[in-house]
Amino acid sequence: MFSRCLQCQRSFTNRQNIPRIIYNSGVLKKLPRHLVTTLPENRFSTVVTEENADKKTNNTESEEPGKEEAQKRRARLVSVMIGSAVGFFGSSYVLYNQLTKNKAKAEGATHIEKENIEETKTEDDGEHGEDVLDERKKKKKKGFRARRVIEYENRIRQYSTPDKVFRYFASLKIVHPGEENEVFMTPEDFVRSLTPGKIQPEGHGLDEFEKFDPEKHKYKGYQSNEFDNENSVFMKMGDYGLVSFSDYIFLLTVLSLPPRMYEVAFQMFDLNGDGEVSPEEFEKVQNILFSTTATGSRHRDHSTTGSVLNYTINTGLKVYFFGENGEEKLTGQKFIEFQKKLQSEVMYLEFLSYDPENGRITERQFADMLLTYSNFHEKKKQQILKRVKKAFKDNPEGVTFQNYLNFFHFLRNISEAEVALSFHNAANKAIDPETFKRVARTIAGVTLDDHVIDIVYHMFDENGDGELSNKEFIAVMKNQLVRGLENPKDTGFTKLISAMWKCAKHVTYNMLHPNPKEPSM
């Protein structure tokens, strides 16, 4: 007991000789105090140091995976932030470019209009120079506002849903006492909704209609000098030739698809091989073809506005296609003839919109009709029209409706014409007017007027060598055939944002999961 106390006293007196790092370690505190002094100082410090080193090694090994994971996560976060910043500035740059281009287009159109006004002033110098100048100034003021309205309406035609286009260009609302009112288009409204650059009359716009009572209203129905009631497609749809929303969608589908697609569709649903379909089979054909068009992909029913698509065929058309009792069958050839009649009647209404004199429109107006659905910039379009006007200024002949109709029948075979013209290019043969006329006669069975061919060559012969610019001509005519109805119905910005979002989602997923499974987009 006494010796133990002496040992403790020695340990107490020698404690200051023990290195501080050893005394303060956790190992020293676990040892009995009387054992501490019995160990040699060097040996004790070596044991404790080795034990501490083992602990540090273990701690380091356990901390390394955590540090590496944290570093990886920080690197991924930085990558995501950089990707987001790049996407943000990239989209901002695209928007800036788009706005700059639109501004340049507007300035170009204004510049061209000023040039045209100056030319008109020069041409009209004479006795009534002052009166003409005053008139031009009035037109210029009116044209500025009209141009802005036309740009707005063109955006509605190109980017809006079918429901909104119908509600904007429809002009009549039929009042049914005690029932819901129905909105209708006149045939002129229908053509105006298709044709870029045709301004809506004053007092009409989105959800702005004239009330129409069939018994009291002055509107007596659609009147056509070229097409009587038996041949008019619009008059087959009802007593007044009016177009409901469902009829509007049906007519758009008919106009936007080539005849060949209808032939294939009728063959697919012709179960017994006789080339005919029943009313039920025709409704299936109609619904499937509608879903394949750009109009069909954009349509959404809106019960609040009354724009709800009725998938059953119009009663008047049903009688025309399948007879009074609905027992007849529709052949593909009869439907294609119906499509031809619809296109011809729409073309006639377009022709009338140019106010022809003595049954003829000017060469410039004909060129404008062909460029209606082109994707040219306004500046290039105006240059073409200016070239045509200058070429026929001294000897204008004009273009009749029959000449225009023959040319459109040639366009119905534009795919075959493209192949024939490409053969001439491959053989290094020039596509001169005679070759063009022979191709039209061979492919479409129509003889084109020489004057019409001359106008076409002045439009698409930029270098003046007497040869047709084949690719540009074909591209414009394909759009003309389907009236631009198959063009994309968005600005492209939505697709850009969607693509960026999918890309960011995919990259982020891969960064956060080193061994990922492909995420569902």
C-alpha positions in Angstrom: 0.0 0.0 0.0 2.8 2.3 1.0 4.8 1.3 -2.1 1.8 2.0 -4.3 1.5 5.4 -2.8 5.2 6.0 -3.3 4.7 5.0 -7.0 1.8 7.4 -7.3 3.9 10.1 -5.8 6.7 9.4 -8.2 4.3 9.5 -11.1 2.9 12.7 -9.8 6.3 14.2 -9.4 7.5 12.9 -12.8 4.4 13.9 -14.7 5.9 17.0 -16.0 8.7 14.8 -17.6 6.0 13.0 -19.7 5.5 14.5 -23.1 2.4 16.6 -23.2 1.0 14.9 -26.3 1.2 11.5 -24.5 -0.4 12.8 -21.3 -3.3 14.5 -23.1 -4.0 11.5 -25.3 -7.1 9.4 -24.7 -5.0 6.2 -24.3 -3.1 7.6 -21.2 -6.3 8.4 -19.4 -7.5 4.8 -19.9 -4.4 3.3 -18.3 -4.1 3.1 -14.5 -1.9 5.9 -13.1 0.5 3.5 -11.4 1.2 1.8 -14.7 2.0 5.0 -16.4 5.1 5.6 -14.4 6.3 2.0 -14.6 6.6 2.2 -18.5 9.7 3.7 -19.9 9.0 7.1 -21.3 10.2 6.3 -24.8 8.3 3.0 -25.0 5.1 4.5 -23.8 5.2 7.4 -26.2 5.9 4.9 -29.1 2.9 2.8 -28.2 0.6 5.8 -28.0 1.9 7.4 -31.2 1.4 4.1 -33.2 -2.2 3.8 -31.9 -3.0 7.4 -32.8 -1.4 6.9 -36.2 -3.7 3.8 -36.8 -6.7 5.9 -35.8 -5.7 8.7 -38.2 -5.2 6.2 -41.0 -8.7 4.7 -40.4 -10.3 8.1 -40.2 -8.5 9.2 -43.4 -9.7 6.1 -45.2 -13.3 6.6 -44.0 -13.2 10.3 -44.9 -11.8 9.9 -48.4 -15.0 8.3 -50.0 -17.1 11.1 -48.5 -14.8 13.8 -49.7 -14.7 12.3 -53.2 -18.5 12.1 -53.3 -18.8 15.6 -52.1 -16.3 16.8 -54.8 -18.2 14.9 -57.5 -21.5 16.5 -56.4 -19.9 19.9 -56.4 -18.6 19.3 -59.9 -22.0 18.1 -61.1 -23.7 21.2 -59.6 -21.2 23.5 -61.2 -21.8 21.7 -64.6 -25.5 22.0 -64.2 -25.2 25.7 -63.4 -22.9 26.2 -66.4 -25.3 24.3 -68.7 -28.3 26.4 -67.4 -26.4 29.6 -68.0 -25.4 28.5 -71.5 -29.1 27.5 -72.2 -30.3 30.9 -70.9 -27.9 33.0 -72.9 -28.4 30.8 -75.9 -32.2 31.2 -75.9 -31.7 35.0 -75.3 -29.4 35.2 -78.3 -31.9 33.3 -80.5 -34.8 35.6 -79.4 -32.6 38.7 -80.1 -31.8 37.4 -83.6 -35.4 36.8 -84.3 -36.4 40.2 -83.2 -33.6 41.8 -85.2 -34.7 39.9 -88.3 -38.4 41.0 -87.8 -37.3 44.5 -87.5 -35.1 44.2 -90.6 -38.1 42.8 -92.5 -40.3 45.7 -91.4 -37.7 48.2 -92.4 -37.2 46.4 -95.8 -40.9 46.5 -96.5 -41.1 50.2 -95.6 -38.2 50.9 -97.9 -39.7 49.0 -100.8 -43.0 50.8 -100.3 -41.2 54.2 -100.4 -39.5 53.1 -103.7 -42.8 52.1 -105.2 -44.4 55.4 -104.2 -41.5 57.3 -105.7 -41.9 55.3 -108.9 -45.6 56.0 -109.0 -45.0 59.7 -108.5 -42.5 59.7 -111.5 -44.9 57.8 -113.8 -47.9 59.9 -112.9 -46.3 63.3 -113.6 -48.5 65.5 -115.8 -51.6 67.6 -115.6 -53.0 65.9 -112.5 -49.6 65.6 -110.7 -50.7 67.4 -107.6 -54.0 65.5 -107.3 -52.2 62.2 -107.7 -49.6 63.2 -105.1 -52.4 64.0 -102.6 -54.1 60.7 -103.3 -50.8 58.8 -102.9 -50.2 60.5 -99.5 -53.7 59.4 -98.4 -53.0 55.9 -99.5 -49.7 55.9 -97.7 -51.3 56.9 -94.4 -54.0 54.3 -94.9 -51.5 51.6 -96.0 -49.4 52.0 -92.8 -52.3 51.0 -90.6 -53.5 48.3 -93.0 -50.1 46.8 -93.2 -50.0 46.4 -89.4 -53.4 44.8 -89.4 -52.4 42.4 -92.2 -49.3 41.4 -90.3 -51.4 40.6 -87.3 -53.9 38.6 -89.3 -51.2 36.7 -91.1 -49.8 35.6 -87.7 -53.3 34.4 -86.7 -53.5 32.4 -89.9 -50.1 30.8 -89.4 -49.8 30.2 -85.7 -53.3 30.2 -84.1 -55.4 27.1 -83.5 -58.2 26.3 -86.0 -60.7 27.4 -83.4 -59.3 30.9 -83.1 -58.9 31.3 -86.9 -62.5 30.3 -87.4 -63.8 32.7 -84.7 -61.7 35.6 -86.1 -62.7 35.3 -89.7 -66.3 34.1 -89.3 -68.8 37.0 -89.8 -72.3 35.6 -89.1 -74.1 34.3 -86.0 -77.4 32.6 -86.6 -80.0 33.4 -83.9 -82.2 30.5 -82.8 -84.9 31.6 -80.4 -84.7 29.6 -77.2 -81.5 27.7 -78.5 -77.8 28.4 -78.6 -76.6 30.6 -81.4 -74.4 29.2 -84.1 -71.4 30.9 -85.7 -70.9 30.5 -89.5 -68.5 31.6 -92.2 -69.6 32.8 -95.6 -67.6 31.3 -98.5 -65.8 34.7 -98.8 -64.8 34.4 -95.1 -63.5 31.0 -95.7 -61.2 32.0 -98.6 -60.1 35.1 -96.6 -59.1 32.8 -93.7 -56.8 30.9 -96.0 -55.2 33.8 -98.0 -52.4 35.8 -96.4 -52.6 39.5 -97.0 -56.4 39.7 -97.3 -57.6 42.0 -94.6 -60.8 41.4 -92.7 -63.5 44.0 -93.2 -64.0 46.7 -90.7 -66.2 45.8 -87.8 -65.2 42.1 -87.9 -62.6 40.4 -85.7 -62.3 37.9 -82.9 -65.8 37.0 -81.7 -67.3 39.9 -83.6 -70.2 38.7 -85.6 -73.3 40.0 -87.4 -76.6 38.5 -86.2 -78.3 36.6 -89.0 -81.9 35.6 -88.9 -82.7 33.5 -92.0 -86.2 34.9 -92.2 -85.4 38.5 -91.7 -81.8 39.1 -92.6 -80.8 40.7 -95.9 -78.2 38.1 -96.6 -79.8 35.8 -99.1 -77.0 33.3 -99.4 -73.9 32.8 -101.4 -74.1 34.0 -105.0 -71.6 32.9 -107.7 -71.6 33.8 -111.3 -69.2 31.0 -112.3 -70.8 28.2 -110.3 -74.5 27.6 -110.1 -76.2 26.0 -107.2 -75.8 22.5 -108.6 -72.1 22.8 -109.1 -71.3 24.9 -106.1 -69.7 22.9 -103.2 -70.7 25.6 -100.7 -74.3 25.4 -101.7 -74.3 21.6 -101.2 -73.5 22.2 -97.5 -76.7 24.1 -96.8 -79.4 26.4 -98.1 -77.3 29.6 -97.7 -73.8 28.2 -98.5 -72.6 28.9 -95.0 -69.8 27.0 -93.3 -70.0 25.8 -89.7 -66.9 25.0 -87.6 -67.1 21.2 -88.4 -67.5 22.1 -92.1 -64.5 24.4 -91.9 -62.3 21.6 -90.5 -63.6 19.2 -93.2 -62.9 21.6 -96.0 -59.4 22.4 -94.7 -58.6 18.6 -94.6 -59.8 18.2 -98.2 -57.7 21.1 -99.4 -54.5 20.2 -97.5 -54.1 16.6 -98.7 -53.0 15.5 -102.2 -55.4 13.3 -104.3 -53.1 10.3 -104.1 -53.5 10.1 -100.3 -57.3 9.9 -100.7 -56.9 7.1 -103.2 -54.7 5.1 -100.8 -57.1 5.7 -97.9 -60.1 4.6 -99.8 -58.3 1.4 -100.9 -57.4 0.7 -97.3 -61.0 0.9 -96.1 -62.5 -0.8 -99.1 -62.9 -4.2 -97.5 -64.6 -6.0 -100.5 -62.4 -4.5 -103.2 -65.1 -2.8 -105.2 -63.5 0.7 -104.8 -66.4 2.0 -102.7 -66.9 3.0 -99.1 -70.1 3.3 -96.9 -70.9 6.3 -94.8 -69.5 4.7 -91.7 -66.3 3.8 -93.5 -66.0 7.3 -94.9 -66.2 8.8 -91.4 -63.3 6.6 -90.4 -61.3 7.7 -93.4 -62.1 11.3 -92.7 -61.0 11.1 -89.0 -57.8 9.3 -89.8 -56.8 11.8 -92.6 -57.8 14.7 -90.4 -55.4 13.5 -87.6 -52.5 13.5 -90.1 -52.8 17.1 -91.1 -51.2 20.1 -89.3 -54.7 21.5 -88.7 -55.8 18.3 -87.0 -52.8 18.1 -84.8 -53.5 21.7 -83.6 -57.2 21.4 -82.9 -58.7 21.3 -79.5 -62.4 21.4 -78.7 -63.6 24.5 -76.9 -67.1 24.1 -75.6 -67.2 27.6 -74.1 -66.8 29.2 -77.6 -68.9 26.6 -79.4 -66.0 25.4 -81.5 -66.6 21.7 -80.9 -65.8 19.3 -83.8 -68.7 17.1 -84.9 -67.1 14.0 -86.6 -70.3 13.1 -88.5 -70.5 14.3 -92.0 -72.5 17.4 -93.0 -76.1 16.5 -93.9 -76.0 18.2 -97.3 -72.7 16.5 -98.2 -74.0 13.2 -97.0 -76.9 13.5 -99.4 -74.5 14.5 -102.2 -72.1 11.6 -101.5 -74.5 8.8 -100.5 -77.9 9.8 -101.8 -81.2 10.8 -100.1 -81.5 7.6 -98.1 -77.7 7.2 -97.4 -77.7 3.8 -99.2 -75.4 4.7 -102.0 -71.6 4.3 -101.7 -68.8 6.8 -102.4 -66.0 6.0 -104.8 -62.5 7.4 -104.5 -62.8 9.0 -107.9 -66.1 10.8 -107.0 -64.5 12.2 -103.9 -61.4 13.4 -105.9 -63.8 15.1 -108.3 -65.4 16.8 -105.3 -61.9 18.0 -104.2 -61.3 19.4 -107.7 -64.6 21.3 -107.6 -63.8 22.7 -104.1 -60.4 23.9 -105.3 -61.8 25.5 -108.4 -64.5 27.4 -106.5 -61.9 28.6 -103.9 -59.7 29.7 -106.7 -62.6 31.6 -108.3 -63.2 33.5 -105.1 -59.5 34.3 -104.9 -59.6 35.5 -108.5 -62.6 37.8 -107.7 -60.9 39.3 -104.7 -58.4 41.0 -107.2 -61.3 42.9 -108.8 -60.7 41.7 -112.4 -61.5 44.1 -115.3 -63.2 42.5 -118.3 -62.6 39.1 -116.8 -58.8 39.6 -116.5 -56.4 40.3 -113.7 -53.0 42.0 -114.3 -49.7 40.0 -114.7 -48.6 41.4 -111.3 -51.7 40.2 -109.6 -51.3 36.7 -111.1 -47.7 36.6 -109.8 -49.0 37.8 -106.4 -51.5 34.9 -106.4 -48.7 32.4 -107.1 -46.5 33.8 -104.3 -49.3 34.0 -101.8 -48.1 30.9 -99.9 -44.4 31.1 -100.6 -41.9 31.4 -97.8 -40.1 34.3 -99.4 -39.1 37.3 -97.4 -41.2 40.4 -98.2 -38.3 42.1 -99.8 -37.7 39.2 -102.3 -41.4 38.9 -103.0 -41.6 42.6 -103.8 -38.6 42.4 -106.1 -40.2 39.6 -108.1 -43.5 41.5 -108.4 -41.6 44.6 -109.4 -39.7 42.6 -112.1 -43.0 41.2 -113.5 -44.7 44.6 -113.5 -41.7 46.2 -115.4 -41.6 43.4 -118.0 -45.3 43.7 -119.0 -45.8 47.4 -118.4 -45.7 48.3 -122.2 -47.8 45.3 -123.4 -50.2 44.1 -120.7 -52.5 41.3 -121.7 -53.8 40.1 -118.4 -54.8 36.6 -117.2 -58.2 35.1 -117.4 -59.7 32.7 -114.8 -59.5 29.8 -117.3 -55.8 30.4 -117.8 -55.3 30.4 -114.0 -57.4 27.3 -113.7 -55.4 25.4 -116.3 -52.2 26.3 -114.5 -53.6 25.0 -111.2 -54.5 21.7 -112.8 -50.9 21.5 -113.8 -49.9 22.1 -110.2 -52.0 19.1 -109.1 -49.4 17.0 -110.8 -46.4 18.9 -109.4 -44.7 15.8 -108.1 -44.6 14.2 -111.5 -43.5 17.5 -113.0 -40.7 17.7 -110.5 -39.4 14.3 -111.7 -39.7 15.3 -115.4 -37.9 18.6 -114.9 -35.1 16.9 -112.8 -34.5 14.5 -115.7 -33.8 17.5 -118.0 -31.4 19.0 -115.4 -29.6 15.6 -115.1 -29.2 15.5 -118.9 -27.8 19.2 -118.8 -30.7 20.3 -120.9 -32.1 23.8 -120.5 -35.7 24.1 -119.2 -36.9 26.7 -121.7 -40.6 27.7 -122.2 -41.2 25.1 -124.9 -39.9 22.3 -122.7 -42.0 23.6 -119.8 -45.1 23.6 -121.9 -44.5 20.1 -123.2 -44.0 18.8 -119.7 -47.3 20.3 -118.6 -49.1 18.8 -121.6 -47.5 15.3 -121.0 -48.0 15.2 -117.2 -51.3 17.0 -116.6 -52.9 16.9 -120.1 -53.4 20.7 -120.2 -52.1 23.2 -122.6 -50.8 26.2 -120.8 -51.1 29.7 -122.2 -47.9 31.1 -123.6 -48.5 34.4 -121.8 -48.8 32.6 -118.5 -45.6 30.7 -119.1 -43.9 34.0 -119.9 -45.0 35.4 -116.5 -43.8 32.3 -114.7 -40.4 32.6 -116.3 -40.0 36.3 -115.4 -40.8 35.3 -111.8 -38.3 32.4 -111.5 -35.6 33.4 -114.0 -33.4 35.6 -111.8 -30.4 35.9 -114.0 -32.3 36.4 -117.2 -30.9 33.5 -119.2 -34.3 32.2 -120.2 -34.1 29.1 -118.0 -36.3 28.2 -115.1 -34.9 28.0 -111.5 -36.2 24.5 -111.0 -35.9 24.0 -107.2 -37.3 27.3 -106.3 -40.2 27.0 -108.7 -41.1 23.5 -107.4 -40.9 24.6 -103.7 -43.2 27.5 -104.2 -45.7 25.6 -106.3 -46.0 22.8 -103.7 -46.9 25.3 -101.1 -49.4 26.9 -103.5 -51.0 23.5 -104.1 -51.9 22.9 -100.4 -52.3 26.6 -99.7 -49.6 26.5 -96.9 -51.9 24.4 -94.7 -49.1 21.9 -94.0 -46.6 24.5 -92.9 -45.5 24.3 -89.2 -48.0 26.0 -86.9 -45.5 27.4 -84.4 -42.7 29.9 -84.3 -40.0 27.3 -83.4 -39.4 28.8 -80.0 -41.6 26.2 -78.3 -39.6 23.4 -79.9 -36.3 25.1 -78.9 -37.4 25.3 -75.2 -38.6 21.7 -75.3 -35.4 20.4 -76.7 -33.3 22.4 -74.2 -35.4 21.1 -71.3 -35.0 17.5 -72.5 -31.3 17.9 -72.9 -30.8 19.5 -69.5 -32.9 16.8 -67.9 -30.9 14.1 -69.5 -27.5 15.6 -68.6 -28.5 16.3 -65.0 -29.8 12.8 -64.6 -26.5 11.3 -65.9 -24.5 13.6 -63.6 -26.3 12.7 -60.4 -26.4 9.0 -61.2 -23.0 7.7 -62.3 -24.5 4.4 -63.6 -27.9 5.7 -64.9 -30.7 4.0 -66.7 -32.0 6.1 -69.5 -34.7 8.5 -68.1 -38.1 8.5 -69.7 -38.6 11.6 -71.7 
